[in-house]
Amino acid sequence: MAVTYEEIISDLKKRIFKPVYFLAGEEPFYIDLITDYIEEHVLEEAEKSFNQALFYGEDTSITSIIETSRRFPMMSTHQVVIVKEAQSLKKIEDLLFYVEKPLLSTILVINYKYKVLDKRTKLCKTLDSQGLYFESPRLRDYQVPAWIEKYLMTQGIKADPGACALLTEFLGTDLHKIVNELNKLIITLPEGKPVITASLIEKNIGISKDYNNFELQKAVGEKNILKANMIVHHFANNPKDNPITLSIASLFSYFSKLLTYHYLNDKSKNNVAAALKVNPYFVRDYESVASKYDVTKTIQVISLLRTYDMKSKGFGDVSSEPGDLLKELVFKILHI
């Protein structure tokens, strides 16, 4: 059974240690948090000079790491050996020679970002029995708003659902980047008002709460022609900040979920939220949009989006400006 970040930190706080921590995956956020916790908290400051070693994958070898890991601690119960950027190590499979018989007084941390081990290898299987293998996958777009909401709750702060969606659209899925921006927002919160809103985001991060792909989705879904045209014109005048490919991808995701909604037998709020992978708060929006775009119209919209995605990449149209293509696309959608 896969171990979680919370379980690892809980054991570390109880000083329950594994001899080897192999931290891998596409999302570096939790890999770095675990590494930093071990680096900062396992040994006392007085113990670190003799018993804590730091390597970087580009500048070391498996042989050097194993030799250091086999040393006994000096005037301490443990020594800590940390290998950062371990994905740059050559012959990572040779680590097996140490993992098969690790020294229990050593805590070896392998910080292996953006890559994973093949679970069929002997190294990975041995890590499961002799140490700990932790894999941190990158979040999908639809998972990020809930992650932001959960993170803020741990800080005693709430966020409007629309604010979480807005942050996701602007910041993507990079958790380090998201947390940095959230911490900036937390500092700016008025005393006694621990709620992050779209207005607060616009004021402190520079994301427009009125002109973004989230608002474009809503305007197109509601067939609000005036608002949709205002947003599209803003995008056309600021193409670098609002690339057409992202707008098309956003609309495609939106109408794909709408198509899924149409075919659901159980349209209860919780079931729709689970099937569409959205916050239950947004279910009512899909209920409303479904009355404006039936199944046939939804399929027509998706077909249009595919066509204009190709055009935006130069297939079938090499002369139109991206802003003009987006205006034309949104006009056709609104008048289906």
Secondary structure, DSSP 4 states (H G I P E B T S, - for coil): -PPPHHHHHHHHHTT---SEEEEEES-HHHHHHHHHHHHHHSS-HHHHHHHEEEEEGGG--HHHHHHHHTSPPSSSS-EEEEEETGGG-S-GGGGHHHHTS--TTEEEEEEEET----TTSHHHHHHHHHSEEEE-PPPPGGGHHHHHHHHHHHTT-EE-HHHHHHHHHHHTT-HHHHHHHHHHHHHHSPTT--EE-HHHHHHHH---SSSSHHHHHHHHHTT-HHHHHHHHHHHHH-TTTS-HHHHHHHHHHHHHHHHHHHT-S---HHHHHHHHTS-GGGHHHHHHHHHHS-HHHHHHHHHHHHHHHHHHTTSS-SSS-HHHHHHHHHHHHHT-
